[in-house]
Amino acid sequence: MLNVVHGDIPDETSDAIGGGSANEIAASIRRRIERGDLDTGAVLPPVRALAERLGVNRNTVVAAYRQLAQAGLVASRGRGGTVVAGAAPAPQEGFAQGSVLRDIGTGNPDPDLIPDPSRALAAVVGRPVLYGEPVIDRGLDAWATAWLGEALDPALAFRLTVTSGASDAIDRLLSQTLTRDDPVALEDPCFLSSLNTVRLGGYRPVAVPVDAEGMTVAGLRAALAAGVRAVVCTPRAQNPTGASLSPRRAAELREVLADHPYVLVIEDDHYSLLSTQPYHSLIGTGHRRFALVRSVSKFLGPDMCLAITASDPDTAERLALRLSPGTTWVSHLLQRLTHALLADDTVHAGIRRASAHYARRNDAFAALLAEHGIDADVGDGLNVWVALPVGARAVCEQLMRRGWLARPGDEFILADTGAARRLRLTVHDLSDADARRLASDLAAAIEAADLKKAG
């Protein structure tokens, strides 16, 4: 077995790699990694050198390395070259396992504000559903058709699909549209689940910057010029920034997309019923490939793994085919429970109270930060997006010494280095005293990180 070490690249490493196309070169390197011939940290041959030996264009090797990077098998180290990556799990939403620190990076809703399903559960048990029956429960179908229909342009024809959450829907939507290495426009910074879905699917993420009004026009125009075949956008409560599309921005984005009617536009309206902002859509009257995805996880709880998608008939048909080889439908018991809760006025009143609570607590925490001279974007959603004068990783290290586990902004970025000086904090469940202590500790952590950098 050849154990490749850091530093100079042995000739036999390059000689053992074969292929005349990007796919063949990537497959050759993948086989050597899987057999253990290339250890973690092994340096791959420089692009130019490998291209010359194989007699292929330099861009062919670039594409092969990009495939491997998207699969998580290699990583670029700049001047250090491209190296074999170790098993590093991608950042995920939720609690950090095994930590004794107070976790303020979870992105979770408050469990005390999630409706109790006990009363509704007794009413949803009925006749068993068998193979070949309609996959969408009749009651949920009628309720969701009205709910999503009011958000879309009346001229747009659509069909509903039910999946096991928004991430499941987006994964299946992309897989029925794209092939490996196809470019996908993603917001930058980006929701962790969407970013992981695109990377693990082998697609090529194209960064579209986000500002206070959502996805930028110039960024979308550049992504379309780069040939993206799909656009994933969060129209409101963008995670992590909290930004929501303004009416003006949405109209400008629709105008840009008007020349690209067959690019699949996926809108992930994850916050929907909790949002304090109106819904403004990228999907124009004449757009041919679209999907509006609304999950129930934020207001009915993450364990209610259900999302409803309204998409054009052709996309809906393809999405249904993607469901058929495996999980043909989402449990009708879960669908009935979801409908029973969403049709209950008491539950809706509770969701409105939860929405006001999240907004009020986030605003209050931003005010505490302002007292310490720290800026934060509250926007809409469960989190606060905090601006820092120094690197977020250094501040997180200082916060850990004070008992806090925060989430640095660079976990969400594709290309925008500005997010490396951001924190995404989930603080709505902190008591007033804990919120004041966190604001004070954050100010101290920034000062300590700044002094360490200067020293």
DRENDRENDO-585384 format. One line per field, with one value per residue (C-alpha): y, x negated, z; residue in three letters; residue number from 1. Coordinates in pm, 1 decimal, always signed. Each point is the difference from the previous one (the first is absolute). Layout:
<pts>
v = (Y, ...)
u = (X, ...)
w = (Z, ...)
code = (ALA, ...)
pos = (NUM, ...)
</pts>
This chain:
<pts>
v = (+0.0, +343.7, +241.9, +346.4, +259.5, +376.5, +208.2, -117.6, -218.6, -342.2, -74.2, -328.9, +191.0, +173.9, -314.7, -200.2, +245.7, -67.6, +112.5, +218.2, +180.2, +180.0, -289.3, -260.0, +196.8, +59.1, -369.3, -101.4, +222.1, -110.8, -367.0, +72.0, +184.5, -280.2, -265.7, +198.9, +71.1, +371.6, +92.9, +299.7, +302.5, -148.9, +270.7, -58.6, +90.2, +362.8, +51.8, +98.9, -291.4, -261.2, +148.0, -19.5, -359.8, -113.2, +204.0, +181.5, +360.8, +168.7, +72.3, -375.2, -56.6, +307.8, -151.4, -336.0, +160.4, +201.9, -318.5, -150.7, +317.3, +8.4, -361.0, +97.3, -221.4, +276.0, +359.0, +294.2, +145.4, +290.6, -0.7, -325.8, -169.2, -239.1, -258.9, -309.1, +103.1, -183.9, -95.2, +339.4, +16.4, +300.7, +252.5, -77.4, +182.4, -95.6, -56.7, -85.9, -349.9, -55.7, +363.6, +130.4, +358.2, +204.1, -54.1, +324.0, -119.8, -257.2, +167.7, -181.5, +129.5, +24.9, -336.9, +177.4, +178.2, -311.3, -105.4, -306.0, -263.7, -221.6, +108.8, -16.1, -343.4, -176.9, +135.4, -102.0, -377.1, -156.1, -255.2, -129.3, +137.3, -260.5, -3.1, +172.8, +245.3, +379.9, +101.7, +331.9, -5.3, +159.8, +248.7, +115.6, +24.6, +241.3, +212.5, +18.0, +78.5, +314.2, +85.4, -23.9, +113.8, +341.1, +50.6, -70.5, +200.5, -99.4, -64.5, -277.3, -356.6, -221.3, -338.5, -101.2, -250.0, -101.0, -93.0, -75.9, +358.0, +289.6, -145.2, -320.1, +204.7, +209.8, -307.3, -176.1, +313.6, +48.2, -366.8, -13.4, +308.1, -9.8, -223.3, -15.6, +323.7, +210.4, +350.1, +106.2, +356.8, +20.0, +296.4, +105.2, -38.4, -308.0, -223.0, -298.3, -264.8, +143.9, +38.0, -358.2, -133.0, +164.2, -107.2, -359.9, -24.3, +74.1, +327.3, +317.2, +279.8, +350.4, +274.5, +277.1, +267.1, +92.8, +347.8, +150.9, -52.4, -358.0, -152.7, +274.3, +77.1, +23.9, -328.7, -183.8, +148.3, -119.1, -348.6, -31.0, +115.1, -280.7, -249.7, -101.1, -241.0, +52.9, +282.4, -65.1, +306.9, +80.0, +274.4, +95.6, -69.1, -90.7, -224.0, +117.9, +372.3, +39.8, +198.3, -2.5, +95.6, +348.3, +55.6, +200.7, -263.3, -284.6, +186.4, +62.2, -365.8, -112.3, +230.0, -160.9, -349.7, +83.8, -76.8, -339.6, -162.4, -358.0, +54.5, -177.4, +254.7, -154.9, +225.1, -135.5, +188.8, -184.5, +259.0, +59.3, +17.5, +141.8, +276.7, +363.6, +96.3, -26.5, -262.6, +132.7, -254.8, -37.4, -214.0, +207.8, -62.3, -156.7, -208.5, -364.3, -184.8, +90.4, -141.0, +169.1, -211.5, +52.5, -228.5, -6.2, -57.1, +351.0, +33.1, -360.3, -131.8, -156.9, -349.8, +73.3, -89.9, +123.0, +258.9, +93.5, +102.6, +186.2, -37.6, +18.8, -320.3, -127.9, +48.7, -156.3, -305.0, -39.7, +50.5, -272.1, -234.6, +76.1, -107.3, -322.6, -220.0, +42.2, +177.6, +24.1, +224.9, +172.3, -177.2, +91.3, +0.2, +280.2, +178.4, -20.3, +122.0, +293.5, +88.9, -33.3, +243.4, +247.7, +5.7, +87.5, +371.6, -50.5, -134.2, +298.0, +236.6, -177.6, +32.2, +373.7, +27.8, -194.4, +231.2, +306.8, -163.4, -75.3, +351.6, +164.6, -202.5, +49.4, +374.7, +21.0, -182.9, +222.3, +300.5, -150.4, -45.8, +359.2, +113.9, -165.0, +149.6, -328.1, +2.7, -278.0, -70.0, -128.5, -21.0, -288.0, -351.7, -189.2, +144.6, +317.4, +71.6, +181.4, +211.8, -19.0, +214.2, -312.2, -358.2, -204.1, -309.0, +194.9, +147.2, -345.8, -126.9, +280.0, -62.7, -366.7, +108.4, +188.1, -296.2, +69.0, -206.4, +230.0, -64.8, +190.5, +158.4, -166.0, -327.0, +159.1, +161.5, -93.4, +291.9, +305.2, +36.7, +266.1, -273.3, -118.0, +291.7, -97.4, -213.0, -159.1, -16.2, -165.7, +200.4, +9.9, -256.1, +184.2, +159.8, +375.7, -58.4, -251.6, +231.4, +284.2, -230.0, -123.1, +355.7, +91.9, -318.5, +57.5, +350.7, -142.2, -280.5, +249.4, +207.4, -308.8, -126.7, +344.0, +19.6, -350.1, +93.7, +320.9, -188.0)
u = (+0.0, -128.2, +11.5, -19.0, -138.6, +25.8, -243.4, -154.5, +221.4, -145.9, -1.7, +182.1, +302.3, +47.4, -82.8, +269.1, +274.1, +160.3, +285.2, +78.3, +307.5, +83.1, +223.4, -269.4, -272.6, +224.1, +95.9, -367.5, -88.6, +313.5, -102.0, -347.2, +151.8, +248.3, -275.1, -209.5, -277.7, +44.3, +11.9, +172.8, -218.8, -157.1, -77.9, +138.4, -210.9, +17.0, +266.4, -245.4, -235.7, +276.4, +161.2, -330.3, -63.7, +351.5, +5.0, +321.0, +105.3, -78.6, +373.2, +70.2, -214.8, +154.8, +345.5, -114.8, -137.1, +319.8, +209.3, -210.5, +21.9, +378.8, +11.4, -208.8, -292.8, -256.8, -46.3, -190.0, -272.7, -93.6, -376.6, -6.8, +172.2, +295.1, -8.0, +197.5, +258.0, +69.2, +343.0, +127.5, +375.8, +172.0, +152.6, +363.8, +282.1, +89.7, -169.7, -369.4, -26.8, -187.8, -70.0, +21.8, +13.0, +318.9, +81.5, +106.6, -47.0, +277.4, +247.0, +276.6, +349.3, +108.2, +152.3, +240.1, +151.0, +56.7, +370.1, +85.6, +131.4, +159.3, +359.2, -32.7, -162.9, +316.1, +192.2, -243.4, +4.5, +225.2, +14.2, -344.7, -136.1, -112.4, -226.7, +142.5, +219.9, -43.2, -327.3, +128.0, +262.8, +320.6, +39.3, -361.9, +19.3, +294.2, -148.0, -348.1, +133.1, +161.6, -301.2, -264.6, +231.1, +46.6, -378.6, -47.5, +103.2, +359.6, -106.7, -236.8, +128.7, -143.8, +25.9, -78.6, -256.8, -60.6, -353.1, -183.6, -102.7, -135.8, -350.4, +147.3, +206.1, -296.8, -221.3, +258.9, +76.9, -365.6, -62.6, +289.7, -134.2, -379.4, -291.8, -331.5, -204.4, +296.9, -15.4, +261.5, +51.4, -2.3, +27.4, -326.3, -2.0, +217.2, +226.5, -210.2, +242.1, +21.9, -376.8, -57.5, +266.0, -166.3, -351.6, +91.5, +204.9, -312.9, +134.8, -205.7, +115.9, -8.7, +8.4, +261.3, -61.5, +279.8, +60.8, +274.5, +257.6, -96.5, -171.5, -171.3, +90.9, -360.4, -80.8, +291.7, -81.9, -360.3, +112.2, +232.2, -280.8, -211.5, +263.4, +177.8, +284.7, +167.8, +37.7, +70.4, +130.8, +145.5, +259.7, +27.7, -179.0, -312.1, -222.2, -243.1, +46.3, +373.1, +47.8, +330.2, +65.3, +141.1, +272.4, -245.4, -274.6, +240.3, +125.2, -357.3, -92.3, +310.7, -103.0, -345.8, +151.5, +249.3, -271.2, -65.7, +345.2, -134.7, -245.6, +151.6, +80.9, +40.3, +137.8, -53.6, +255.6, -107.4, +130.6, +338.2, +268.1, -248.5, -124.1, +61.9, -66.6, +226.8, -83.3, -154.8, -82.8, -268.1, +236.3, +148.0, +315.7, -181.0, -252.3, +12.5, -201.3, +69.0, +60.3, +122.5, -94.5, +153.1, -91.2, +173.2, -314.2, -42.3, +355.2, +117.8, -342.2, -302.6, +133.3, +296.3, -208.8, +241.3, -18.1, +249.2, -122.7, +200.3, -172.3, +76.6, +166.7, -309.2, -223.9, +268.0, +13.1, -376.6, -1.3, +262.2, -219.0, -292.5, +216.1, +125.4, -315.4, -22.3, +233.8, +303.0, +188.8, -27.3, +200.8, +369.3, +6.1, -257.5, +189.6, +328.0, -165.7, -151.4, +336.6, +179.2, -245.3, -4.4, +378.9, +25.1, +46.3, -148.4, -321.2, -19.1, +40.6, -289.6, -214.4, +68.4, -106.6, -317.9, -76.4, +35.0, -214.6, -290.3, +7.7, +23.4, -283.1, -232.0, +66.5, -69.1, -330.4, -108.8, +70.2, -224.0, -278.2, +39.6, -72.7, -341.0, -56.0, +69.1, +214.7, +246.7, +249.9, +324.7, +218.8, +247.4, -46.0, -136.2, -352.1, -205.2, -281.0, -273.6, -273.6, -350.1, -311.6, -222.2, +15.9, +295.7, -207.5, -216.1, +308.6, +161.0, -313.3, +24.5, +372.6, -69.8, -223.4, +300.0, +237.3, +164.7, +2.2, +64.1, +22.0, -249.2, +121.1, -258.9, +193.0, +265.0, -217.4, -80.2, -211.7, +79.4, -290.4, +192.8, +198.9, -321.7, +57.7, +354.6, +172.3, +341.5, +151.3, +322.2, +95.6, +380.7, +12.1, -243.7, +128.2, -47.3, -291.1, -168.9, +48.0, -169.4, -283.8, -48.5, -11.1, -262.2, -199.1, +9.6, -141.0, -276.7, -66.9, -38.5, -243.7, -202.3, -13.2, -106.2, -277.9, -120.9, -13.2, -191.6, -243.7)
w = (+0.0, -92.3, +291.3, -148.9, +237.9, +23.0, -200.1, -325.2, -217.3, -85.6, -371.9, +57.9, +133.3, -331.8, -196.5, +180.2, -102.0, -335.4, -222.6, -297.5, +132.4, +323.6, +110.6, -71.5, +178.9, +301.1, +9.2, -13.8, +295.9, +190.0, -38.7, +140.1, +297.8, +68.0, -16.0, +245.4, -251.2, +69.8, +366.1, +155.8, -67.9, -313.0, -255.3, -349.1, -304.9, -117.9, -264.6, -272.2, +65.8, +1.1, -312.3, -189.8, +103.9, -94.2, -320.0, +89.1, +29.3, +330.3, +50.5, -11.7, +309.1, +166.5, -56.6, +139.2, +315.8, +35.1, -12.8, +275.3, +208.7, -30.6, +116.0, +303.5, -101.9, -55.3, +109.7, -144.5, +219.3, -225.9, -48.1, +193.6, -293.1, -5.7, +277.4, +92.7, +258.9, +322.2, +129.0, +112.1, +60.4, -154.6, +241.9, +82.1, +171.6, +356.1, +331.8, +16.3, +141.3, +325.6, +80.4, +357.1, -129.3, -38.8, -366.8, -173.6, -357.3, -34.0, -235.1, +189.9, +75.2, +362.5, +100.2, +234.6, -300.9, -211.3, +4.2, +207.3, -246.7, +267.4, -60.2, -378.6, +1.3, +112.2, -297.7, -276.6, +41.6, -258.7, -279.9, -104.6, -327.4, -254.3, -305.2, -304.1, +188.1, -40.1, +161.6, +139.1, +272.3, -126.8, +284.1, -13.5, -378.5, +13.4, +281.0, -155.4, -348.1, +138.1, +219.0, -271.7, -276.6, +159.6, -4.0, -372.1, -303.0, -86.9, -360.2, +105.6, -14.2, +275.6, +166.2, +356.0, +123.8, +362.2, +108.9, +323.3, +68.7, -203.8, -38.0, -141.1, -246.2, -114.7, -36.9, -215.3, -203.5, -85.0, -77.0, -249.5, -179.1, +17.6, -81.3, +181.2, -8.6, -114.4, +153.1, +257.7, +121.8, +380.6, +232.9, +161.6, +298.6, -37.0, +208.7, +111.3, -122.5, -353.3, -19.1, +114.2, -238.9, -298.6, +92.9, +83.1, -319.3, -202.5, -136.7, -25.3, +233.0, -149.5, +262.8, -23.5, +265.9, +242.0, +136.7, +217.9, -279.3, -76.5, -304.0, -203.7, -360.3, -117.5, +170.3, -161.8, -339.4, +30.4, +109.2, -298.7, -229.4, +151.9, -117.7, +321.1, -60.0, +335.6, +252.0, +369.9, +179.5, +342.7, -57.9, +367.4, +329.4, -195.3, +208.3, +139.8, -77.5, +73.6, -324.0, -190.6, -360.8, -40.5, -263.8, -211.5, +19.6, -79.1, -309.7, -116.5, +45.9, -190.6, -284.6, -12.3, +5.8, -276.3, -258.1, +160.7, +36.4, +8.2, +284.2, +300.7, +272.1, +346.5, +272.8, +350.2, +211.3, +313.8, +250.2, -172.0, +274.0, +252.2, -225.2, +85.3, -364.0, -306.0, -260.3, -323.4, -267.9, -268.2, -205.6, -283.0, -201.1, -293.8, +189.5, -108.2, +267.6, +361.8, +346.6, +317.4, +303.4, +343.7, +287.6, +338.6, +208.2, +138.7, +139.5, +51.7, +101.4, -173.5, +67.1, -229.2, -305.5, -262.9, -276.2, -268.3, -343.8, -264.4, -336.3, -369.8, -127.8, -181.6, +304.9, +222.6, -226.3, +9.1, +377.1, +39.5, -204.9, +229.6, +293.9, -157.4, +25.8, +377.5, +238.8, -223.7, +238.3, +334.1, +270.3, -16.0, +380.1, -6.7, -276.3, +191.7, +318.8, -188.6, -150.6, +333.6, +159.0, -288.2, -20.1, +371.4, +73.8, +347.0, -152.9, -234.9, +293.4, +170.4, -314.1, -6.9, +363.8, -76.9, -292.0, +221.0, +269.8, -235.4, -145.3, +342.9, +157.1, -297.2, -5.4, +373.3, -37.0, -289.7, +224.6, +270.9, -254.5, -115.8, +356.4, -41.4, -345.6, -182.5, -315.1, -75.6, -277.7, +145.3, -308.2, +17.7, +131.7, +297.9, +3.1, +35.0, -251.1, +193.4, -160.2, +150.3, -34.3, +15.3, -122.9, +123.1, +77.5, +243.5, +166.9, +26.2, +174.8, +254.2, +50.3, +73.7, +287.0, +136.1, -30.0, -338.6, -320.5, -297.8, -374.2, -220.2, -321.5, -221.3, +22.6, -221.9, -266.0, -359.0, -116.3, +211.7, +241.8, +194.8, +174.3, +166.5, +237.2, +93.2, +261.6, -36.1, +346.5, +117.8, +309.5, +13.1, +281.5, +229.3, +318.9, +35.1, +237.1, -232.4, -298.6, +187.3, +104.2, -358.4, -136.4, +259.9, -61.8, -375.3, +42.4, +221.1, -248.4, -285.7, +206.4, +97.8, -359.6, -119.5, +260.7, -88.7, -366.7, +75.4, +223.1)
code = (MET, LEU, ASN, VAL, VAL, HIS, GLY, ASP, ILE, PRO, ASP, GLU, THR, SER, ASP, ALA, ILE, GLY, GLY, GLY, SER, ALA, ASN, GLU, ILE, ALA, ALA, SER, ILE, ARG, ARG, ARG, ILE, GLU, ARG, GLY, ASP, LEU, ASP, THR, GLY, ALA, VAL, LEU, PRO, PRO, VAL, ARG, ALA, LEU, ALA, GLU, ARG, LEU, GLY, VAL, ASN, ARG, ASN, THR, VAL, VAL, ALA, ALA, TYR, ARG, GLN, LEU, ALA, GLN, ALA, GLY, LEU, VAL, ALA, SER, ARG, GLY, ARG, GLY, GLY, THR, VAL, VAL, ALA, GLY, ALA, ALA, PRO, ALA, PRO, GLN, GLU, GLY, PHE, ALA, GLN, GLY, SER, VAL, LEU, ARG, ASP, ILE, GLY, THR, GLY, ASN, PRO, ASP, PRO, ASP, LEU, ILE, PRO, ASP, PRO, SER, ARG, ALA, LEU, ALA, ALA, VAL, VAL, GLY, ARG, PRO, VAL, LEU, TYR, GLY, GLU, PRO, VAL, ILE, ASP, ARG, GLY, LEU, ASP, ALA, TRP, ALA, THR, ALA, TRP, LEU, GLY, GLU, ALA, LEU, ASP, PRO, ALA, LEU, ALA, PHE, ARG, LEU, THR, VAL, THR, SER, GLY, ALA, SER, ASP, ALA, ILE, ASP, ARG, LEU, LEU, SER, GLN, THR, LEU, THR, ARG, ASP, ASP, PRO, VAL, ALA, LEU, GLU, ASP, PRO, CYS, PHE, LEU, SER, SER, LEU, ASN, THR, VAL, ARG, LEU, GLY, GLY, TYR, ARG, PRO, VAL, ALA, VAL, PRO, VAL, ASP, ALA, GLU, GLY, MET, THR, VAL, ALA, GLY, LEU, ARG, ALA, ALA, LEU, ALA, ALA, GLY, VAL, ARG, ALA, VAL, VAL, CYS, THR, PRO, ARG, ALA, GLN, ASN, PRO, THR, GLY, ALA, SER, LEU, SER, PRO, ARG, ARG, ALA, ALA, GLU, LEU, ARG, GLU, VAL, LEU, ALA, ASP, HIS, PRO, TYR, VAL, LEU, VAL, ILE, GLU, ASP, ASP, HIS, TYR, SER, LEU, LEU, SER, THR, GLN, PRO, TYR, HIS, SER, LEU, ILE, GLY, THR, GLY, HIS, ARG, ARG, PHE, ALA, LEU, VAL, ARG, SER, VAL, SER, LYS, PHE, LEU, GLY, PRO, ASP, MET, CYS, LEU, ALA, ILE, THR, ALA, SER, ASP, PRO, ASP, THR, ALA, GLU, ARG, LEU, ALA, LEU, ARG, LEU, SER, PRO, GLY, THR, THR, TRP, VAL, SER, HIS, LEU, LEU, GLN, ARG, LEU, THR, HIS, ALA, LEU, LEU, ALA, ASP, ASP, THR, VAL, HIS, ALA, GLY, ILE, ARG, ARG, ALA, SER, ALA, HIS, TYR, ALA, ARG, ARG, ASN, ASP, ALA, PHE, ALA, ALA, LEU, LEU, ALA, GLU, HIS, GLY, ILE, ASP, ALA, ASP, VAL, GLY, ASP, GLY, LEU, ASN, VAL, TRP, VAL, ALA, LEU, PRO, VAL, GLY, ALA, ARG, ALA, VAL, CYS, GLU, GLN, LEU, MET, ARG, ARG, GLY, TRP, LEU, ALA, ARG, PRO, GLY, ASP, GLU, PHE, ILE, LEU, ALA, ASP, THR, GLY, ALA, ALA, ARG, ARG, LEU, ARG, LEU, THR, VAL, HIS, ASP, LEU, SER, ASP, ALA, ASP, ALA, ARG, ARG, LEU, ALA, SER, ASP, LEU, ALA, ALA, ALA, ILE, GLU, ALA, ALA, ASP, LEU, LYS, LYS, ALA, GLY)
pos = (1, 2, 3, 4, 5, 6, 7, 8, 9, 10, 11, 12, 13, 14, 15, 16, 17, 18, 19, 20, 21, 22, 23, 24, 25, 26, 27, 28, 29, 30, 31, 32, 33, 34, 35, 36, 37, 38, 39, 40, 41, 42, 43, 44, 45, 46, 47, 48, 49, 50, 51, 52, 53, 54, 55, 56, 57, 58, 59, 60, 61, 62, 63, 64, 65, 66, 67, 68, 69, 70, 71, 72, 73, 74, 75, 76, 77, 78, 79, 80, 81, 82, 83, 84, 85, 86, 87, 88, 89, 90, 91, 92, 93, 94, 95, 96, 97, 98, 99, 100, 101, 102, 103, 104, 105, 106, 107, 108, 109, 110, 111, 112, 113, 114, 115, 116, 117, 118, 119, 120, 121, 122, 123, 124, 125, 126, 127, 128, 129, 130, 131, 132, 133, 134, 135, 136, 137, 138, 139, 140, 141, 142, 143, 144, 145, 146, 147, 148, 149, 150, 151, 152, 153, 154, 155, 156, 157, 158, 159, 160, 161, 162, 163, 164, 165, 166, 167, 168, 169, 170, 171, 172, 173, 174, 175, 176, 177, 178, 179, 180, 181, 182, 183, 184, 185, 186, 187, 188, 189, 190, 191, 192, 193, 194, 195, 196, 197, 198, 199, 200, 201, 202, 203, 204, 205, 206, 207, 208, 209, 210, 211, 212, 213, 214, 215, 216, 217, 218, 219, 220, 221, 222, 223, 224, 225, 226, 227, 228, 229, 230, 231, 232, 233, 234, 235, 236, 237, 238, 239, 240, 241, 242, 243, 244, 245, 246, 247, 248, 249, 250, 251, 252, 253, 254, 255, 256, 257, 258, 259, 260, 261, 262, 263, 264, 265, 266, 267, 268, 269, 270, 271, 272, 273, 274, 275, 276, 277, 278, 279, 280, 281, 282, 283, 284, 285, 286, 287, 288, 289, 290, 291, 292, 293, 294, 295, 296, 297, 298, 299, 300, 301, 302, 303, 304, 305, 306, 307, 308, 309, 310, 311, 312, 313, 314, 315, 316, 317, 318, 319, 320, 321, 322, 323, 324, 325, 326, 327, 328, 329, 330, 331, 332, 333, 334, 335, 336, 337, 338, 339, 340, 341, 342, 343, 344, 345, 346, 347, 348, 349, 350, 351, 352, 353, 354, 355, 356, 357, 358, 359, 360, 361, 362, 363, 364, 365, 366, 367, 368, 369, 370, 371, 372, 373, 374, 375, 376, 377, 378, 379, 380, 381, 382, 383, 384, 385, 386, 387, 388, 389, 390, 391, 392, 393, 394, 395, 396, 397, 398, 399, 400, 401, 402, 403, 404, 405, 406, 407, 408, 409, 410, 411, 412, 413, 414, 415, 416, 417, 418, 419, 420, 421, 422, 423, 424, 425, 426, 427, 428, 429, 430, 431, 432, 433, 434, 435, 436, 437, 438, 439, 440, 441, 442, 443, 444, 445, 446, 447, 448, 449, 450, 451, 452, 453, 454, 455)
</pts>
